[in-house]
Amino acid sequence: MRVFTVALLMALVCPVLAQQGTETVEGLTVTVGANHAPPYRVIQGGERTGLYVDIFEEIADRLGWKVLYREAPFRRVLRMVQQGEVDVMLGPLETQERAELMEFVAPAFPPERRLFFYSNKEHRIERYADLYGRAIGVLEGASYFPRFDNDEKLLKEPAPRYENLMLMMQKGRVDVVIAPELVGLYAVKELGLDVEVSPFFVPGERSYIAVAKNSPVLQYADDIRAALKLIEMEGIHEDLVLKYLDRVAE
């Protein structure tokens, strides 16, 4: 009788353990604020894809969540977080200012180098000091690395998308564009521009799934981390990263 009782308890407990950190008690509808930035976030027409989106969809699928997307320029998405209009951002770097608005729940996305693109060889960047006196194209609201972000002596020209910045460089409105490696290479390839990459670069940091502190989704932070660990163990995370790396390399 005792053996039967133990077996029955194990049968009841094991399914619960198997589901721990995956499906939430109630199905949620989660609103993600995202700027269109291929190949990370492809949010246009009816398309919802890209490396960051695909990874988050795998996580949401395991949690039983329905995901809605609101596309806007990066700086506008930050305001939407502050105003309680979206629950989640995919891919922001952690900064002190942003940490007041969001909980950086899981470093779900791989680090990427910050590259400096140029079209005129006179604007090739060999070292950090070469940036002075150059008009540098930057994404509105983006963070790259502390020295660069806080350097008030640099001339920075913002635009809402990296495609805009590359076209501005082609027209001579900026000399250099700083961009994460994949998104910069993708923009150049899609636009068919004759652009070079400077030898000077900055190592990247892992970027996050960030949840607004005013969102009810924040109570499921542990579930997000558990679901991420699950897709990493299953090899899905690595497969997605390699798929998008291959696409850019083609």
C-alpha positions as CSV (number, residue, x, y, z in Angstrom):
1,M,0.0,0.0,0.0
2,R,2.9,2.4,0.9
3,V,4.6,1.6,-2.5
4,F,1.3,2.4,-4.3
5,T,1.0,5.7,-2.4
6,V,4.5,6.8,-3.3
7,A,4.0,5.9,-6.9
8,L,0.7,7.9,-7.0
9,L,2.4,11.0,-5.5
10,M,5.2,10.8,-8.0
11,A,2.7,10.6,-10.9
12,L,1.0,13.7,-9.6
13,V,4.2,15.7,-8.8
14,C,6.3,15.0,-11.9
15,P,4.0,16.7,-14.5
16,V,3.9,19.8,-12.3
17,L,7.7,19.8,-12.2
18,A,7.9,19.3,-15.9
19,Q,5.7,22.4,-16.4
20,Q,7.4,24.6,-13.7
21,G,8.7,27.8,-15.3
22,T,6.7,27.3,-18.5
23,E,3.0,27.8,-18.8
24,T,1.6,30.5,-16.5
25,V,-1.5,29.9,-14.5
26,E,-3.5,32.2,-16.8
27,G,-2.9,32.9,-20.5
28,L,-1.6,36.4,-20.9
29,T,-1.7,38.8,-23.8
30,V,1.7,40.5,-23.8
31,T,2.3,43.7,-25.8
32,V,5.8,44.1,-27.2
33,G,7.1,47.5,-28.3
34,A,9.6,47.1,-31.1
35,N,11.4,49.2,-33.7
36,H,11.8,47.8,-37.1
37,A,15.5,46.8,-37.2
38,P,16.3,43.7,-39.4
39,P,17.5,41.1,-38.8
40,Y,16.7,41.5,-35.1
41,R,13.1,42.8,-35.3
42,V,11.2,42.7,-38.6
43,I,7.9,44.5,-37.8
44,Q,6.2,45.7,-40.9
45,G,3.1,44.8,-43.0
46,G,1.8,41.7,-41.3
47,E,5.3,40.3,-40.8
48,R,6.5,39.6,-37.3
49,T,9.9,37.9,-37.3
50,G,13.7,38.5,-36.8
51,L,16.1,36.9,-34.4
52,Y,14.9,38.6,-31.3
53,V,11.2,38.1,-32.2
54,D,11.7,34.4,-33.0
55,I,13.5,33.8,-29.7
56,F,10.7,35.6,-27.7
57,E,8.0,33.7,-29.6
58,E,9.6,30.4,-28.5
59,I,9.5,31.6,-24.9
60,A,5.9,32.9,-25.2
61,D,4.8,29.7,-26.7
62,R,6.1,27.7,-23.7
63,L,4.4,30.2,-21.3
64,G,1.1,30.0,-23.2
65,W,1.1,33.7,-24.0
66,K,-0.5,35.6,-26.9
67,V,1.9,38.3,-28.2
68,L,0.9,41.6,-29.8
69,Y,3.4,43.9,-31.4
70,R,3.5,47.7,-31.6
71,E,6.0,49.0,-34.1
72,A,7.6,52.5,-33.4
73,P,11.0,54.1,-33.6
74,F,13.3,53.1,-30.7
75,R,13.0,56.4,-28.8
76,R,9.2,56.2,-29.1
77,V,9.1,52.6,-27.7
78,L,11.0,53.8,-24.6
79,R,8.2,56.4,-24.1
80,M,5.6,53.8,-24.6
81,V,7.2,51.7,-21.8
82,Q,7.2,54.7,-19.5
83,Q,3.5,55.5,-20.3
84,G,2.4,51.9,-19.7
85,E,1.5,51.2,-23.3
86,V,3.7,48.2,-23.8
87,D,4.9,45.4,-21.5
88,V,8.1,44.2,-23.1
89,M,11.1,45.4,-25.1
90,L,13.3,43.0,-27.0
91,G,17.0,43.8,-27.2
92,P,17.8,47.0,-25.2
93,L,21.1,47.3,-23.5
94,E,20.9,47.9,-19.8
95,T,21.6,51.4,-18.7
96,Q,21.0,53.2,-15.4
97,E,18.4,55.5,-16.9
98,R,16.5,52.6,-18.5
99,A,16.7,50.6,-15.3
100,E,14.4,53.1,-13.7
101,L,11.7,52.1,-16.3
102,M,12.3,48.4,-16.9
103,E,13.5,45.2,-15.3
104,F,16.2,43.6,-17.4
105,V,14.9,40.1,-16.9
106,A,17.0,37.9,-19.1
107,P,20.1,38.4,-21.3
108,A,18.4,36.4,-24.1
109,F,20.3,37.8,-27.1
110,P,24.0,37.4,-28.1
111,P,26.5,40.2,-27.8
112,E,27.4,42.0,-31.0
113,R,30.3,44.2,-31.9
114,R,29.7,47.9,-32.5
115,L,31.0,48.7,-36.0
116,F,31.8,51.9,-37.7
117,F,30.7,52.0,-41.4
118,Y,32.1,54.5,-43.9
119,S,31.9,55.1,-47.7
120,N,34.7,57.7,-48.1
121,K,38.2,56.3,-47.2
122,E,39.1,59.6,-45.5
123,H,36.5,58.7,-42.9
124,R,37.9,55.3,-42.0
125,I,38.1,54.9,-38.2
126,E,41.4,53.4,-37.0
127,R,41.1,54.4,-33.3
128,Y,38.6,56.2,-31.1
129,A,40.3,59.6,-31.5
130,D,39.4,59.4,-35.3
131,L,35.8,60.0,-34.4
132,Y,36.4,63.6,-33.4
133,G,35.5,66.0,-36.2
134,R,33.3,63.4,-37.9
135,A,29.6,63.5,-38.3
136,I,28.5,60.2,-36.8
137,G,25.1,58.7,-37.6
138,V,23.4,57.1,-34.6
139,L,20.0,55.5,-34.0
140,E,17.6,57.8,-32.0
141,G,17.6,56.8,-28.4
142,A,20.1,54.0,-28.8
143,S,23.0,53.1,-26.4
144,Y,26.3,51.8,-27.8
145,F,29.0,51.9,-25.2
146,P,29.5,54.3,-22.2
147,R,32.5,56.3,-23.5
148,F,30.7,57.0,-26.8
149,D,27.3,57.6,-25.3
150,N,28.6,60.1,-22.7
151,D,31.1,61.9,-25.0
152,E,29.7,65.4,-25.6
153,K,32.6,66.3,-27.9
154,L,31.4,63.9,-30.6
155,L,29.0,65.2,-33.3
156,K,26.1,62.7,-33.5
157,E,23.4,62.9,-36.1
158,P,20.3,60.8,-35.1
159,A,17.8,59.0,-37.4
160,P,14.9,56.6,-36.6
161,R,16.3,53.6,-38.6
162,Y,19.7,52.3,-39.6
163,E,18.6,52.3,-43.3
164,N,18.1,56.1,-43.0
165,L,21.6,56.5,-41.5
166,M,23.2,54.5,-44.3
167,L,21.4,56.6,-46.9
168,M,22.4,59.8,-45.1
169,M,26.1,58.6,-45.3
170,Q,25.7,57.9,-49.0
171,K,24.4,61.5,-49.5
172,G,27.3,63.0,-47.5
173,R,25.1,64.1,-44.6
174,V,27.1,61.9,-42.1
175,D,30.6,60.6,-42.4
176,V,30.3,57.5,-40.3
177,V,27.5,55.3,-39.0
178,I,27.8,53.3,-35.8
179,A,25.7,50.1,-35.7
180,P,25.5,46.7,-34.2
181,E,27.2,44.2,-36.5
182,L,24.3,42.2,-37.9
183,V,21.9,45.1,-38.3
184,G,24.5,47.3,-39.9
185,L,25.6,44.6,-42.4
186,Y,22.0,43.7,-43.1
187,A,21.1,47.4,-43.9
188,V,24.1,47.8,-46.2
189,K,23.3,44.5,-48.0
190,E,19.6,45.3,-48.5
191,L,20.3,48.8,-49.8
192,G,23.1,47.6,-52.1
193,L,25.5,50.3,-50.9
194,D,29.3,50.4,-51.4
195,V,30.2,50.7,-47.8
196,E,33.3,49.6,-45.8
197,V,33.7,48.6,-42.2
198,S,36.4,50.4,-40.2
199,P,39.1,48.3,-38.4
200,F,38.2,50.0,-35.1
201,F,35.3,48.4,-33.3
202,V,33.9,47.9,-29.8
203,P,33.0,44.5,-28.3
204,G,29.3,44.1,-27.7
205,E,27.3,43.3,-24.6
206,R,24.4,40.8,-24.3
207,S,21.0,42.5,-24.8
208,Y,17.9,41.7,-22.8
209,I,14.3,40.9,-22.7
210,A,13.2,43.9,-20.6
211,V,9.8,44.2,-18.9
212,A,8.2,47.5,-17.9
213,K,8.1,47.9,-14.1
214,N,4.5,49.1,-14.4
215,S,3.5,46.0,-16.3
216,P,1.7,42.9,-14.7
217,V,4.1,40.8,-16.8
218,L,6.9,41.6,-14.4
219,Q,5.5,39.0,-11.9
220,Y,6.4,36.3,-14.5
221,A,10.1,37.3,-14.7
222,D,11.1,33.9,-13.3
223,D,8.9,32.1,-15.8
224,I,10.6,34.0,-18.7
225,R,14.1,33.0,-17.4
226,A,13.0,29.4,-17.0
227,A,11.5,29.2,-20.5
228,L,14.7,30.8,-22.0
229,K,16.8,28.2,-20.2
230,L,14.5,25.5,-21.6
231,I,14.9,26.6,-25.3
232,E,18.7,26.9,-24.7
233,M,18.8,23.3,-23.4
234,E,16.8,22.1,-26.4
235,G,19.2,23.8,-28.8
236,I,16.5,26.1,-30.3
237,H,18.2,29.3,-29.2
238,E,21.5,28.3,-30.8
239,D,19.8,27.2,-34.0
240,L,18.0,30.6,-34.3
241,V,21.2,32.5,-33.8
242,L,23.1,30.5,-36.4
243,K,20.2,30.8,-38.9
244,Y,20.3,34.6,-38.8
245,L,24.1,34.7,-38.9
246,D,24.0,32.5,-42.1
247,R,21.4,34.8,-43.7
248,V,23.5,37.9,-43.2
249,A,26.6,36.1,-44.5
250,E,24.9,34.9,-47.7
